[in-house]
Amino acid sequence: MKLKKVIFLLALSQFIFLFTKAQTLLVTGKVVVFDSIPVVNANVIVKSTKETVKTNHLGVFKCECNEKDKLIVIAKGFNKYTIKVKKKSNELIGKLKLAKIPKAEEIAINKGHILMIESFKELAKKYSGQKDYSKYTSFMDIIRNEFPTLQISNGEIIIRGKSSFYGSSAANIEIDGVMTDYSALSNISPTNIAKIEIIKGSDAAIYGVRGGNGVVKITTKK
């Protein structure tokens, strides 16, 4: 009886091993940012086993996991990303995004995650909404060429058109979150401007009375 029991347990364990092995997949994947830039040395963690593998110089990784498993991708300077494993997938793709933290771009580069540095910087600028205003000589020059629907009158920027009242129609100016006056515009170098937003209508309601004539919001390069 004892021998039969041992044989049965051995057979059962062998069956469980083979069944588990049959459910295991060897998968290949790639981790990128901006759809084309490989992310190097990113940690890819298999959720079911906690095994960790790293992406190579092409952003490629290989690992064993279960069907319908999840892979957690972690890299400094990027948001955590989850890849869902599917049995019929030929290649898994992890599309990372830069984390919304100060100097995320620099962190990613300094940690060795990016080899295509120039292309990465160029795309980071494009996707962040930053524009290159270095070809202009002054802020007012930018307004005249990039925002032709706005008016410039007596050195002031008018968004909604001149008011029929005696009060000023000039838009308010915000630089890096601080409301300021027009004299500050002469101190801004076009090469140091990352983004210009024209805020008007209901969007300007957050500024209260000061947003009545709209707001020119300027973000400089940190």
matplotlib code that plots the C-alpha trace (Angstrom):
import matplotlib.pyplot as plt

x = [0.0, 2.8, 4.6, 1.4, 0.9, 4.4, 4.0, 0.7, 2.2, 5.2, 2.9, 0.7, 3.7, 5.0, 1.6, 1.4, 4.9, 4.1, 0.8, 2.4, 5.2, 2.5, 1.0, 4.4, 5.2, 8.6, 7.8, 9.8, 9.1, 10.4, 10.3, 10.2, 9.4, 7.8, 7.0, 10.6, 13.3, 14.5, 14.6, 17.7, 18.3, 14.6, 13.4, 10.7, 9.1, 7.0, 4.0, 3.3, 6.9, 8.5, 11.4, 13.1, 14.9, 16.4, 16.0, 19.1, 20.6, 17.7, 15.1, 14.4, 13.8, 12.9, 11.3, 9.1, 5.6, 2.2, -0.7, -2.6, 0.3, 1.4, 4.8, 5.6, 8.1, 10.1, 12.7, 13.9, 12.4, 9.4, 5.9, 5.5, 4.0, 2.0, 2.1, -0.7, 0.6, -1.5, -0.8, -1.0, 1.3, 4.3, 6.1, 5.0, 5.5, 5.8, 5.3, 6.7, 5.9, 8.1, 7.2, 5.7, 8.5, 11.3, 14.2, 12.6, 14.4, 17.8, 17.1, 16.3, 19.5, 21.8, 20.5, 21.6, 18.1, 18.6, 21.3, 19.7, 20.1, 19.7, 16.6, 15.2, 15.7, 14.1, 11.0, 10.8, 10.6, 8.0, 5.7, 6.0, 4.5, 7.8, 8.5, 11.7, 11.2, 14.9, 14.5, 12.5, 14.1, 11.6, 8.4, 6.2, 7.8, 6.6, 3.1, 2.9, 4.1, 2.8, -0.5, -1.8, -5.4, -4.1, -3.8, -0.9, -1.8, 0.4, 2.7, -0.2, -1.7, -5.4, -7.1, -10.9, -10.8, -10.9, -13.4, -16.1, -15.5, -12.8, -11.1, -8.1, -8.7, -5.2, -4.8, -3.0, 0.4, 1.5, 5.1, 5.8, 2.7, 3.2, 1.0, 3.2, 3.1, 4.2, 7.5, 8.6, 8.2, 11.2, 13.4, 12.4, 14.7, 12.8, 15.3, 14.3, 10.5, 9.2, 5.5, 3.0, -0.8, -3.6, -6.3, -9.7, -13.4, -14.5, -11.0, -9.9, -12.5, -10.0, -8.2, -11.3, -11.7, -8.1, -9.0, -11.7, -9.6, -7.9, -4.4, -1.2, 0.5, 4.2, 6.3, 10.1, 12.6, 13.7]
y = [0.0, 2.4, 1.7, 2.4, 5.6, 6.8, 5.9, 7.8, 10.9, 10.8, 10.5, 13.3, 15.6, 14.8, 15.6, 18.9, 19.8, 19.0, 20.8, 23.9, 23.7, 23.6, 26.9, 28.7, 30.9, 32.2, 35.8, 38.5, 42.1, 45.6, 48.7, 52.1, 55.8, 58.1, 54.9, 54.6, 55.3, 52.1, 52.2, 50.4, 48.6, 48.9, 46.3, 44.0, 42.1, 39.0, 39.5, 35.8, 34.8, 38.1, 37.3, 40.4, 40.7, 43.8, 45.2, 45.2, 48.0, 47.7, 47.8, 44.1, 41.5, 37.8, 36.1, 33.1, 33.8, 32.3, 32.8, 36.0, 37.1, 40.7, 42.3, 45.4, 47.7, 50.1, 52.7, 55.8, 59.0, 57.2, 56.2, 52.5, 50.5, 47.2, 44.9, 42.2, 38.9, 37.3, 33.8, 34.8, 37.9, 37.7, 40.6, 42.5, 46.3, 48.5, 52.2, 54.3, 57.9, 60.4, 60.9, 64.3, 65.2, 67.8, 66.8, 63.5, 63.7, 64.2, 61.4, 58.9, 59.8, 59.9, 56.4, 55.0, 54.3, 56.2, 55.7, 57.8, 60.9, 63.6, 62.0, 61.5, 65.2, 66.3, 64.2, 65.1, 68.8, 68.1, 66.0, 68.5, 71.2, 73.2, 75.3, 76.9, 80.7, 81.5, 82.9, 85.8, 89.0, 89.8, 88.5, 91.0, 89.7, 86.2, 87.4, 89.2, 86.1, 83.1, 84.6, 86.8, 87.0, 89.0, 92.8, 94.8, 98.3, 100.8, 97.9, 95.9, 92.6, 92.5, 89.1, 90.0, 93.2, 96.7, 97.4, 100.1, 101.1, 103.4, 100.5, 98.7, 95.9, 94.5, 90.8, 89.9, 88.3, 85.2, 84.0, 80.7, 80.9, 84.5, 87.3, 90.2, 93.4, 94.1, 95.5, 91.9, 90.9, 92.9, 90.8, 87.5, 86.0, 84.2, 81.3, 80.8, 80.4, 76.9, 77.5, 80.3, 79.8, 82.2, 81.7, 83.3, 82.8, 80.3, 78.9, 82.2, 82.1, 80.5, 83.9, 85.7, 89.4, 89.4, 87.0, 89.1, 90.3, 86.9, 85.8, 85.3, 82.4, 82.0, 79.0, 79.4, 76.6, 75.4]
z = [0.0, 0.9, -2.4, -4.4, -2.5, -3.2, -6.9, -7.1, -5.5, -7.9, -10.8, -9.5, -9.0, -12.5, -14.0, -12.1, -13.3, -16.9, -16.7, -15.2, -17.9, -20.6, -19.3, -19.3, -22.2, -23.4, -24.5, -26.2, -25.8, -26.4, -24.3, -26.0, -25.4, -28.0, -30.0, -31.4, -28.8, -27.0, -23.2, -22.1, -18.7, -17.8, -15.2, -16.4, -13.5, -14.0, -11.7, -11.1, -10.2, -9.3, -11.7, -13.1, -16.4, -18.0, -21.5, -23.7, -25.8, -28.3, -25.5, -26.0, -23.3, -23.0, -20.1, -19.0, -17.7, -17.5, -19.9, -19.1, -16.8, -16.3, -16.8, -14.8, -16.5, -14.3, -15.3, -13.6, -15.0, -16.5, -15.3, -14.3, -17.2, -17.2, -20.2, -20.4, -21.7, -24.5, -25.8, -29.4, -29.1, -31.3, -29.5, -26.5, -26.6, -23.5, -24.4, -21.5, -20.8, -19.0, -15.4, -14.5, -12.2, -12.4, -14.8, -15.7, -19.1, -17.4, -14.9, -17.7, -19.6, -16.5, -15.4, -18.7, -20.0, -23.3, -25.9, -28.7, -26.6, -29.3, -30.8, -27.3, -26.4, -29.7, -29.2, -25.5, -26.5, -29.2, -26.9, -24.0, -26.1, -26.1, -29.2, -30.4, -30.3, -30.7, -34.2, -32.7, -31.3, -28.6, -26.9, -28.9, -32.1, -31.1, -30.5, -33.9, -35.8, -33.8, -32.6, -35.4, -34.0, -31.0, -31.1, -29.8, -28.8, -26.9, -25.9, -24.5, -25.7, -26.4, -26.7, -26.8, -28.8, -27.5, -24.8, -25.3, -21.7, -20.3, -18.5, -19.9, -22.4, -21.9, -21.1, -17.9, -17.9, -16.0, -16.0, -14.4, -12.2, -11.1, -12.3, -13.4, -15.6, -19.1, -18.2, -17.3, -20.9, -22.0, -19.7, -21.2, -23.9, -26.6, -26.4, -22.7, -23.5, -23.4, -23.9, -24.4, -23.8, -24.5, -21.9, -22.4, -21.9, -19.3, -19.1, -17.6, -14.8, -12.4, -12.4, -11.2, -12.1, -13.4, -16.1, -17.5, -20.5, -20.8, -19.7, -21.6, -19.7, -20.2, -19.1, -19.3, -19.6, -16.1]

ax = plt.figure().add_subplot(projection="3d")
ax.plot(x, y, z, "-o")
ax.set_aspect("equal")
plt.show()
